[in-house]
Amino acid sequence: MKKSIIIPVLILSSFAAQAQVLKKIKNKMDQTINGSVDKTVNKTIDKMVKKPLDNKTDQVLDKAAGNTTGNANHTVTASTAKDNGIIEKESDFPPESNVINYPRSITIDSKDNLYVKDRNGIVRVSPDGKIQRVSSYGDGLIMMDRNDILYSSGSGTIKKFTFDNKGSVRIEHYAGDVNYSGTGDGTLQTAKFNTVNSMIIAENGDIYLADVAGKLIKELGTVKSEQLAFEPDAPAKMKNENSWEWWTIIRKVSNGKVTTLKNSKGQYMLFANISGITLDKEGNLIYSGGGFSRAIRKLDLKTLQISNVAGKPFKREWNPVYVTGDTSKAELFDPGFLLTDKNNHIVYSDNRSHRITRVATGKVITMAGNNIIDPSSQNIGGRAQEGHKDGKAELALFNFPKGMVYDSKGNLYIVDSQNHVIRKLSADGIVSSFTPFDRSKAHIANY
């Protein structure tokens, strides 16, 4: 049964105040039920809100939503520049906001500072483990370019974050139609994005994104459109009119324009349920397919040829198994976020087996994680028991690991999402909790 939320009726003296309350109600409902609100409504409310709520109203809405902590209040200074950017200052965030709450995405700057996207915005974690909230903004996924400019993708747009050395960040709209989501190509201002599942920034600054193709297919009218080219080996059942949300397209942001990847025949290339993308040293796009796909594959961006790297694509819709060893025989559980290390090896986090896995030199190898995989009778989609345990990598336990990033010393930092913590896998194979772990807040719900 869904949890009911009773919202008190407040008598407000101005339209702006009403808009503030609408925004606060939306945030509290999102936090409580993990639901989604229509993107058009989101953006309309965002535009109306200019200042944070006063403390009294904030506390009333926190209580109404059953949230005893809520988002930290702080002052956001609106920029007067033509770009309509927003300035946020670290000093405006109270100490209690310097925590990690439902982390999802992580990136790193040239000084080995981590940036973590969580439910309440973005925090910076210094090399010595100090947490500082730097922004209340940041949708979906974050990625840092080589100039330490951070980009955030989500809600149909891409935002750009520029940090100074005085504890401030300028947040600007970078790409995507601010009023409508979709899949239309065009300039940075006119192009539309739908739901970005993954992104990677190339050395030259080009941004590649995996975007859900549902709206594109709907605009074309049918999955049988001659303008579509499905990923090789995809079963017929995935090509029917009820499977639109299975498919993903690759978008590229380059030289002020957004384009969608097409093959030599001018057809949109559709990829099954992409859950992570990265680039190898040769410039090939490496992607993971979750769900039915259960594979790591490579797309040569020059020839547009697709080849299998590891896993048995589309072999098991349900009841997955995890088999390491030779890539020709290995089976993957539910590969998610992935990256390449300094040796050009592929490393991915598995959403359901709670493992960190490496694909290198023709082998699939477990790097970290020893969670017990439940029998398929308990969850036909595949599931392992959640947990939290530091120590030797082969004995460590995770709880829905998501984004990852390497620092300059070869340490791998992992978003352990349902444990609300950043884990560190050292180069010598030891897993530790890099940020504080509070078991009372972790969601360890084995059945």
VOGU-3710 file (C-alpha; in Angstrom, 3 decimals, decimal comma):
1> mkksiiipvl> 0,000/0,000/0,000  1,343/3,429/-0,899  2,061/5,765/1,951  -0,434/8,621/2,285  0,791/12,124/2,886  -1,400/14,803/4,430  -0,370/18,290/3,429  -1,618/21,165/5,607  -3,402/24,042/3,887  -1,470/27,247/4,303
11> ilssfaaqaq> -2,917/30,699/3,729  -0,353/32,582/1,718  -0,244/36,253/0,950  1,391/36,174/-2,457  1,698/34,122/-5,632  5,451/33,839/-5,027  4,835/32,363/-1,588  2,442/29,857/-3,071  5,079/28,872/-5,597  7,591/28,358/-2,815
21> vlkkiknkmd> 5,229/26,028/-0,990  4,509/24,080/-4,168  8,226/23,525/-4,628  8,654/22,452/-1,008  5,696/20,062/-1,176  7,128/18,516/-4,341  10,504/17,986/-2,676  9,026/16,413/0,447  6,769/14,083/-1,507  9,687/13,047/-3,697
31> qtingsvdkt> 11,772/12,288/-0,616  9,032/10,329/1,105  7,661/8,140/-1,668  10,428/8,320/-4,281  7,725/9,244/-6,751  7,995/11,359/-9,859  6,235/14,573/-10,765  5,442/15,713/-14,281  8,524/17,457/-15,666  6,542/20,413/-17,006
41> vnktidkmvk> 5,159/21,077/-13,533  8,635/20,723/-12,050  10,106/23,294/-14,383  7,206/25,715/-13,985  7,574/25,609/-10,208  11,365/25,944/-10,447  10,973/29,113/-12,478  8,545/30,660/-9,981  10,675/30,095/-6,900  13,245/32,806/-6,289
51> kpldnktdqv> 14,121/32,431/-2,599  14,085/29,633/-0,036  11,136/29,202/2,304  11,258/30,713/5,726  12,156/28,289/8,532  8,655/28,080/9,998  7,014/27,029/6,734  9,892/24,665/6,016  9,415/22,902/9,350  5,643/22,595/8,862
61> ldkaagnttg> 6,095/20,895/5,505  8,866/18,663/6,832  6,530/17,475/9,558  3,647/16,978/7,126  5,782/14,769/4,905  6,988/12,698/7,825  10,530/13,974/7,380  12,244/14,988/10,604  15,378/16,361/8,998  14,407/17,832/5,630
71> nanhtvtast> 16,634/19,781/3,280  18,934/22,315/4,816  17,895/25,926/4,337  20,361/28,310/2,803  20,383/31,467/0,776  20,704/31,228/-2,990  21,868/34,399/-4,667  20,430/34,920/-8,138  22,927/36,117/-10,701  22,195/39,306/-12,626
81> akdngiieke> 24,147/38,074/-15,646  22,371/37,494/-18,956  22,898/33,756/-18,645  20,472/33,727/-15,677  22,993/31,697/-13,726  22,670/31,033/-10,005  25,401/31,481/-7,424  25,550/29,242/-4,360  27,997/29,641/-1,494  29,316/26,888/0,734
91> sdfppesnvi> 29,055/29,209/3,732  25,286/29,348/3,305  24,893/25,645/4,073  24,585/24,743/7,768  26,873/22,022/9,193  24,028/19,480/9,378  23,726/19,549/5,580  27,229/18,124/5,192  26,039/14,535/4,987  25,396/12,093/2,143
101> nyprsitids> 21,783/11,104/1,605  20,850/8,529/-1,048  23,952/8,994/-3,249  23,796/7,992/-6,898  26,568/9,554/-8,951  30,192/10,505/-8,301  32,973/12,330/-10,111  36,414/13,727/-9,243  38,443/16,848/-9,961  42,139/17,312/-10,709
111> kdnlyvkdrn> 42,938/17,674/-6,983  41,289/14,344/-6,067  38,250/15,998/-4,524  35,191/13,793/-4,928  31,833/15,261/-5,907  28,788/13,206/-5,005  25,254/13,713/-6,289  22,734/12,763/-3,651  19,058/13,435/-3,016  19,696/16,950/-1,705
121> givrvspdgk> 22,157/18,188/-4,313  25,932/17,859/-4,499  28,582/17,451/-1,809  32,352/17,632/-2,118  34,469/15,108/-0,237  38,096/16,147/0,158  40,979/13,641/-0,007  41,020/13,560/3,817  37,301/12,668/3,939  35,809/16,045/4,884
131> iqrvssygdg> 32,272/16,500/3,522  31,044/19,915/2,377  27,739/20,563/0,644  28,381/22,786/-2,361  25,014/22,904/-4,114  21,336/22,153/-3,646  21,071/21,607/-7,395  22,225/18,760/-9,606  19,877/16,369/-11,359  20,479/12,708/-12,028
141> limmdrndil> 24,109/12,202/-13,026  27,252/14,292/-12,654  30,553/14,266/-14,544  33,659/16,477/-14,347  35,621/17,524/-17,426  39,399/17,948/-17,598  39,052/21,644/-16,665  37,186/20,820/-13,446  33,862/21,998/-14,855  31,047/19,804/-13,580
151> yssgsgtikk> 28,021/18,857/-15,680  24,751/17,487/-14,399  22,188/15,715/-16,565  18,583/15,177/-15,626  15,046/16,554/-15,929  15,523/16,997/-19,657  18,435/19,436/-19,409  22,166/19,629/-18,727  23,473/22,105/-16,151  27,012/23,457/-15,913
161> ftfdnkgsvr> 28,732/24,065/-12,550  31,777/26,325/-12,359  33,566/26,407/-9,002  35,837/29,221/-7,839  38,475/29,167/-5,102  36,336/31,204/-2,719  33,721/28,593/-1,893  31,147/29,521/-4,529  29,703/27,823/-7,584  27,949/29,303/-10,592
171> iehyagdvny> 25,193/27,080/-11,960  24,111/27,695/-15,542  21,806/26,044/-18,006  24,044/24,376/-20,585  21,880/22,346/-22,962  18,328/21,147/-23,486  14,956/22,797/-23,926  13,989/24,124/-20,488  10,258/23,755/-21,158  9,845/20,436/-22,954
181> sgtgdgtlqt> 11,514/17,049/-22,864  11,937/14,945/-25,995  14,590/13,690/-28,378  14,906/16,476/-30,934  18,390/17,438/-32,124  19,522/21,027/-32,582  21,484/23,738/-30,859  22,283/23,644/-27,164  19,187/25,768/-26,520  16,697/24,009/-28,808
191> akfntvnsmi> 17,661/20,338/-28,486  15,524/18,156/-26,246  16,491/15,342/-23,899  14,239/12,686/-22,444  15,694/10,584/-19,582  19,481/10,344/-19,514  20,682/7,032/-18,053  24,413/7,601/-18,371  26,971/10,072/-19,681  30,679/10,385/-20,329
201> iaengdiyla> 32,881/13,347/-21,266  35,601/12,728/-23,847  39,092/14,220/-23,617  38,158/16,842/-26,229  35,113/17,945/-24,215  32,444/16,170/-26,270  29,665/14,736/-24,116  28,028/11,391/-24,917  24,718/10,520/-23,305  22,498/7,452/-23,240
211> dvagklikel> 18,930/8,757/-23,528  15,702/6,750/-23,318  14,266/6,392/-26,836  10,585/6,105/-25,924  9,600/9,578/-27,093  11,543/9,211/-30,322  9,724/6,006/-31,161  6,390/7,582/-30,294  7,157/10,548/-32,536  7,903/8,136/-35,388
221> gtvkseqlaf> 4,625/6,387/-34,666  5,780/2,769/-34,419  8,699/0,542/-33,527  8,419/-0,834/-37,063  9,531/2,473/-38,546  12,220/2,136/-41,217  14,045/4,969/-39,484  14,995/2,651/-36,594  17,814/0,091/-36,395  17,714/-2,272/-33,422
231> epdapakmkn> 20,764/-3,617/-31,627  21,945/-6,955/-33,101  20,557/-10,147/-31,535  17,633/-8,373/-29,864  14,697/-10,788/-29,624  11,452/-10,073/-31,446  9,521/-9,624/-28,198  11,555/-6,473/-27,515  10,506/-4,927/-30,808  6,783/-4,742/-30,194
241> enswewwtii> 4,691/-1,666/-29,566  4,726/-2,183/-25,789  8,498/-2,174/-25,358  9,352/1,420/-26,200  10,983/2,199/-22,868  13,428/-0,699/-23,273  15,382/1,182/-25,886  18,128/3,762/-25,624  19,694/6,171/-28,101  23,155/7,731/-27,981
251> rkvsngkvtt> 23,278/11,536/-28,040  26,373/13,646/-28,613  26,943/17,224/-27,490  29,715/18,797/-29,543  30,550/22,218/-30,990  27,348/23,785/-29,736  25,056/21,149/-31,229  23,256/18,021/-30,078  22,979/15,075/-32,458  21,653/11,527/-32,213
261> lknskgqyml> 23,731/8,609/-33,420  22,613/7,114/-36,727  24,014/4,321/-38,849  25,268/4,587/-42,429  21,679/4,254/-43,692  20,570/7,253/-41,672  18,632/5,126/-39,186  18,545/5,852/-35,475  20,582/3,192/-33,662  18,652/1,666/-30,758
271> fanisgitld> 20,453/-0,048/-27,865  18,753/-2,287/-25,325  18,391/-0,849/-21,842  21,779/0,853/-21,522  22,710/1,327/-17,866  26,243/2,689/-18,281  28,549/4,127/-20,944  32,229/5,009/-21,068  35,008/5,507/-23,618  38,135/3,400/-23,934
281> kegnliysgg> 41,562/4,718/-24,914  40,858/4,014/-28,591  37,738/6,172/-28,499  35,274/3,279/-28,669  32,035/3,593/-26,754  31,735/0,809/-24,169  28,269/0,218/-22,782  26,527/-2,054/-20,321  23,092/-3,489/-20,863  21,047/-4,193/-17,778
291> gfsrairkld> 17,946/-6,326/-17,451  17,394/-8,716/-20,354  20,616/-7,675/-22,097  23,082/-8,617/-19,303  26,210/-7,839/-21,323  29,090/-5,444/-21,916  29,430/-4,400/-25,556  31,626/-2,129/-27,660  30,556/0,352/-30,321  33,250/1,488/-32,738
301> lktlqisnva> 32,308/5,139/-33,250  34,152/5,222/-36,580  32,661/2,157/-38,230  29,527/1,958/-36,018  30,102/-1,777/-35,644  28,964/-3,439/-32,422  30,883/-6,303/-30,822  30,367/-8,269/-27,638  32,943/-7,850/-24,854  31,487/-10,032/-22,104
311> gkpfkrewnp> 28,230/-11,710/-21,170  25,523/-13,555/-23,077  23,203/-10,886/-24,458  19,487/-11,737/-24,288  20,150/-15,305/-23,127  18,180/-14,976/-19,884  15,293/-12,595/-19,474  14,801/-13,912/-15,941  16,743/-15,987/-13,423  20,206/-14,579/-14,199
321> vyvtgdtska> 23,406/-16,281/-13,107  26,838/-14,854/-12,390  29,658/-16,811/-14,017  33,216/-15,455/-14,026  36,137/-16,663/-16,127  36,650/-16,541/-19,890  34,618/-13,787/-21,511  33,400/-16,312/-24,100  31,675/-18,306/-21,332  31,016/-15,731/-18,622
331> elfdpgfllt> 27,497/-14,612/-17,734  26,741/-11,252/-16,151  24,051/-10,574/-13,587  22,904/-6,966/-13,993  25,798/-4,727/-15,083  25,326/-1,051/-14,381  27,721/1,906/-14,203  31,088/1,276/-15,824  34,439/2,929/-16,506  37,891/2,076/-17,796
341> dknnhivysd> 40,980/2,086/-15,596  44,501/3,282/-16,437  45,197/-0,053/-18,138  42,109/0,296/-20,329  40,374/-2,503/-18,433  36,611/-2,280/-17,976  35,255/-2,054/-14,432  31,528/-2,127/-13,691  29,232/-2,139/-10,669  26,491/-4,755/-10,629
351> nrshritrva> 23,160/-3,425/-9,422  21,725/-6,700/-8,172  24,629/-8,940/-7,198  26,220/-6,027/-5,265  29,645/-6,642/-6,787  32,412/-4,699/-8,513  33,642/-6,633/-11,541  36,561/-6,214/-13,938  36,688/-7,319/-17,574  40,298/-7,600/-18,710
361> tgkvitmagn> 42,541/-9,752/-20,903  39,688/-12,028/-21,883  38,528/-12,674/-18,308  35,640/-11,605/-16,086  36,937/-11,212/-12,534  35,235/-10,160/-9,296  37,168/-7,241/-7,825  35,084/-6,787/-4,684  31,880/-8,071/-3,138  30,809/-11,363/-1,664
371> niidpssqni> 27,073/-10,897/-1,133  25,089/-14,142/-1,142  23,073/-14,445/-4,355  19,536/-15,523/-3,542  17,839/-18,376/-5,391  15,749/-17,189/-8,318  12,587/-18,380/-6,563  12,883/-15,313/-4,332  13,303/-12,804/-7,161  13,262/-13,920/-10,794
381> ggraqeghkd> 14,956/-10,680/-11,806  17,989/-11,659/-9,735  18,945/-10,412/-6,308  21,695/-10,800/-3,755  21,477/-10,139/-0,044  22,356/-6,574/0,888  25,015/-5,801/3,435  27,881/-3,615/4,611  31,266/-5,040/5,464  34,715/-3,523/5,117
391> gkaelalfnf> 37,980/-5,397/4,853  39,454/-7,607/2,176  37,804/-6,996/-1,198  36,824/-10,629/-1,692  34,873/-10,573/1,603  33,365/-7,081/1,423  29,609/-6,516/1,248  27,794/-3,770/-0,679  24,254/-2,499/-1,010  23,317/-1,501/-4,580
401> pkgmvydskg> 26,616/0,008/-5,750  26,206/2,696/-8,410  28,699/5,259/-9,714  32,472/4,850/-9,401  35,598/6,899/-10,012  39,374/6,417/-9,717  41,664/8,927/-8,030  45,231/9,697/-9,112  46,635/7,028/-6,768  44,603/4,175/-8,218
411> nlyivdsqnh> 42,000/4,009/-5,444  38,465/3,257/-6,624  35,618/5,155/-4,947  32,197/3,520/-5,105  28,738/4,942/-4,449  27,175/2,421/-2,061  23,729/3,883/-2,591  21,478/2,117/-0,092  24,121/2,302/2,628  24,378/6,096/2,118
421> virklsadgi> 28,154/5,891/2,055  31,132/6,194/-0,287  33,316/3,094/-0,199  37,007/3,040/-1,075  38,666/0,090/-2,765  42,403/0,619/-2,378  44,946/-0,448/-4,937  46,020/-3,253/-2,577  42,506/-4,716/-2,383  41,087/-3,350/0,878
431> vssftpfdrs> 37,542/-1,951/1,079  36,788/0,776/3,622  33,998/3,263/4,286  35,493/6,547/3,134  32,557/8,580/4,480  30,779/7,816/7,778  28,488/4,791/7,773  25,363/4,797/9,952  23,724/1,372/10,038  20,494/2,843/11,380
441> kahiany> 20,061/4,770/8,125  21,130/1,966/5,789  18,450/0,082/3,868  19,450/-3,520/4,415  16,193/-5,373/3,821  16,972/-8,991/3,112  14,063/-11,357/2,876
//
